[in-house]
Structure formats: structure tokens, C-alpha cells
Amino acid sequence: MAEKKEKSGIWILMVFIFLIFALWLAYWQILLPKVAYDFQTRGQFGDMFGGINALFAGFAFAGLIYTIWQQRKELGLQRQELELTRKELEGQKEQLKKQNHTSFYQLQLNIYFNLLSLHNDLKRNLRRPGQQVEGPQAFDKLMKAFSDSYKDLVRSNPQKQKKEMLSEAFERNYKGTYSQYFSNYFNTVELILAFLRSNFACKSQSYYPKLFRAQFSEIEIAMLFYYGLSKWGASIKPLIEEFGFLRFIDKDRLLDQEHLGYYDSSAYDDES
């Protein structure tokens, strides 16, 4: 289309030139015979050249207009090229943004699965102090010791609040003896939950919190339940509630059904 317009402009200019040249020839065809035989016309010969000069001045003006038109057209083409370049750059910018988002998301996934692997390694390497009990069985031993302490406190202090006795019983068994073996495990659980909240909190990404929850056995969930009620688990308790981490808790493993009320109801929902 641009090429056709350019050819059209050239043809218009050539027509102008042809018309001027034809007028010039016609003018001299009419003028020269009169100049040869009419002395009065000869006297006016110079004035007639003035008319021709005006005609050529008009032609020069037409040429100027054509030049301006050409420049305007070129500027229009340049603007079109700039607009196309801008759109192309915007497309590249959007594509780069998507690539960066995809790369960052992949990095998050890599971190998450590495943390998941670390969590399972720590669980396999757990052991009860002084005994050849390793892995998930260590939770059974901790839960048994904690349960016995709690029942002793309930029998000896029937008037004392149950929540207070829970904290005391957990501290008796966890502090010093078990903390050196279980602290890394519980700290990693909290770390992963915090990471999930920061990076996979959307409803569309609920698969990842659920995948993490699926790594826990019933005894682990029960032990996490009581850890969250202790002074060591004060920061993990809101995360447990946020992700509905106790939804599939085995209530029979709890020391008292009344303890369920120590958590917000969101801890038992599946809203993550």
C-alpha cells in the first residue's frame, strides 16, 4: 500500500512537470511569431518573461508542497515502525515476565521438595535417648512418657486446670531429655509451614500443604497437637490452625477429648 502511494505521488509530480513544460512550449509557439513581426510586442517581451517566472515560481511551490508531503508520509511510516517496535518490546517484556515467574515458581518448588526430603530424613533418624528406638517409633515412646506424666498430674492435682497440667507434663518430658532429638524435627515442621504460607497460600496451590500433611502418621499428628500447646510451639500453633493441619487427627490418641477446644476450629477444617 505504501509503495502504491509512493508511485502515485511520483506520477502526480511528473504530470505537473509535463503540464508546465507543455505550457512553456505553447507559450513560445504563440509568442515567437509575434515577437518577430511586431515591434510593440518586442517591447513587452520582458514583461512576458515575468509571467513565465511566476509560472515557474508556482511550479517551485508545488515541488515544495510535494517535498513536505513526502516528508510527512515518511514521518508517518516512522511512527508506524516505532509503534510496531513498541508493541514488540511490550510483548518481549511480558514474555520475559512470564519466564521469570515460571523460573521463580520452579525455584519455590525445588526448595519445597528439598524441605520435604529433609523433614522425612529427620523423622527416619529420630531415636529415643538410651534405647534402640528409631524413626516413627520414637514418637510412641515420647507420647507414652508424656501421657504418664499428665495422668500423674491429674491424679495428684484434681483441682488444677488441665491446660496448665498439659504444659507442665510436656515440659517434664521434652525439656532436656527429648528436645535434643526432637527439636530439629519440630523446627523443620514450623519452617515448612511458614514457607507454605509465604509461597503457596492460594487456593489453587492447596495441593502442597495437603501433600505435606500426608507425610504425618497418626502419632505424629497427635504429638504435633500437644507440641503446639506447649511454650515451644507457641509460634507453630497459628500455622497449624491456618492450614487445617488437624483435620484428620485421631481423637482416640488424645489424652482428653476436651483438649480439642484448645485449638481454633479452623485447625480441623480443610480450608488450606
N, C-alpha and C positions, 0 to 999 in steps of 0.2 A: 504493500500500500504506500509506504513511504517512497519507494522507487518510482511508482507511477506519478505521485505528486511532484517529485523532482523533475521527471521528464516533461510533465505538463507545464511546469514553470519555465523550463528551457524553451519549449515551443512558443510560449507566450512572448518571451523575450525576443525570439527570432522573428516572430510576426511583427513585433514593434519595430525591429531593425529594418525589416523588409518594407514596411509601410513608410518609414522615414526615408529610406533610400528611394522608393518609388516616387514619393512626393518631391524629393530633391530632383530626380530626373525629369519629372513632369514640369516642375517649376522652370528648369533651364530649357526645356524644349519649347516652352511658351515664351520665355523671356529673351532668349538669344536672338531670334529673328527681329524682335522689336528694337533691341539694342543696336543691331547692325544698320537699320534704316531710319531710326527715329532719334534725332539728336536730343530731343527733350527727354526721351526715355533714358538716354545715356546719363543725363544729368541726375536722374533719380535712381541710377543704378546702385549707388552706395546705400541709399535708403532701403532698397530692396534686400540688400545683403543683411541689413539689420533684422528684417523679418525672418530670414533664414537662421540667423544667430539665435533668435528667440525660439525658433523651432528646435534647434539643436539643444538649447538650454532645457527645453521641455523634455527632450529625449534623455538628457543627463539626469534630470529629476526622476524620470521613470526608472532609469537604471539604479538610482539611489534607493527608490522605493523597493525595487526588486531585491537589491542587496539586503535591505532591512528585513524584508520578508524571508529571505533565505536564512539570515542570522536568527530570526525569531523561530523558524522551523527547526534549526539546529539546536537552539536552546530547548525547544520542546522535546526533541529527541534525547537531549542530555538529561532532562528532567525525568523522562521515562526510564532511561537507563539507571539513573540514581534511585528511582522508586523500586525498580526491579532488584537492584543491588541491596537496598534496604530490606526488602522483603526476604531476599535470600539470606541476609545476615540474621534477620529475626528467626528464620527457620533453623539456621545453624545453631543459634543461641538456644532455641527451645530444644533442639535435639541434644545439644551438649548438656542442658539442664536435666533432661531425662536420663542421659547416660550417667551423669553424676549421681542422680537419685538412685538409679539401679545399682551403681557401684557401692554407694553408701549402704543401701539395703542389704546387699550381698555381704558387706563387711559386718553389719549387725548380725546377720545370720551366722556367720563364721564365729563371731565372738560368743553368741548364744550357745551354739552346739559345743564349743570348747568348754564353756562353763558347765554345760550339762555333763560332758565327759568327766570333768573334774569332780563334779558332785558324786557321780557314780563310783569314781575311783576312791574318794574319801569314804564312801559308805562301805565298799568292799574291804577297806583297810582298817575299819574300826575294830577295836578289841577292848574287852573288859580288863581292868587292871588286875594283875596277878593270876589270871586264868587264861586258858587256851580257848577263848571265845572270840570269834572274829565276825566281821560283817554284820548283817542284819540281826543276828542272834544277840549282839551286844545291846541292842535296844531292849530286848526282852529282859535282860539282866538289870538294866538301868530302871526300866519300868517296875520290875519286881521290887527292887530296893526302895524306889520312890513310894510305891504303894504301901509297903510295910511301914515305912516311916509315917506316912499320912494316917494310916489306921491307928497306929500307936498314939499319935497326937489327938485324934478324935476320941479315943477311949479315955485318955488321961485329961483331956480338956474339953469336956462336952459343951461348955458354955462359950467356948471361943469361936469366932467366926471361921467358917470353912475356907473362905478365900485366904485368910491370913495363915491358916494352917497349911494350905497348899503351898504357899510361898516358902514357909519355914521348912516343910518336908523336902521340897525341891532343892532348897539351898543346902540342906544337910548332905544330900547325896551328890549334888552336882559340883558344889564348891570344892576345889582341891582334888578330889578323887577322880571324878568323871570329866571335869571341864577340860583337862589337858588332852583328852581323847575325843571329846565331842564338840569342843568349841569351834574348831575349824569347819566341822560339818554344818553346824547351825549358822555360822557366819557366812558360809557359802550359800546356804539356802536364802538367807536375807539378801545377799548380794545379787543373786539371780532374780529374786522377786523385784528388787529395786530396778534392775536392768530392764525387766519386762515392763515395768510401769513407765519407764522413760522412753522405751523404744517400740513396744508392742501393745500399747494401751487401747488401740482402736478395736471396735467390734469385729472388723474384718480380719483382725490378726489374733483373735481369741484362741486360735489353734495352738499357739506357742505356750501360753500359760497352762492350757489343758495338757499339753504334752509333758510339761514339767511336773504337773500334779500326778500324772500317770506313773511317774518314776517312784512314787512313795508306796510302801506297803502299809497295811492297816496299823501295825505297831508304830511305824514311823510317824503317821498322821497323829496318832494318839500322843506320842511323845512331843511332837511339834506343838500340839494343842497346849500341853502344860508348860512347855518352854516359853510360849508366847505370853503366859500368865505370870511368869517369873520376872524378876528385876532385870535379868539378862535379855529377856525377849521383849522388852517394852517397845523397841523400835520395829520389831517384826510383826507385832500384833496388828497394826493398821494395814499392813500389806496382806496378811492372811485374810482379813475381812474384805479388803478391796477385791481380791481375786476369787473370793468364794472358795477358799482352799479347803474348807472343812465340809464341803458338800457331801462327800461320800464317807465321812467318818463313821467308824463302827462304834456306836454308842455303848455297846457292851464292854468295850475296852476302857471306858472311862471309870474313874473311881466312884463317881456320883453323877447321876443324870442332872442334878441341879447345877453342875458346873457348866452346862451348855449355855446358861444365861450369862456367863461372864464374857461372852463374845457378842458382838453386834450380830443381828440376824443376817446381815449381808455375808457373813463368813460361811453361811450354809446355803447361799444362793449360787447360781451359776451365771452371774452377770459379766464375767470377765470375757 
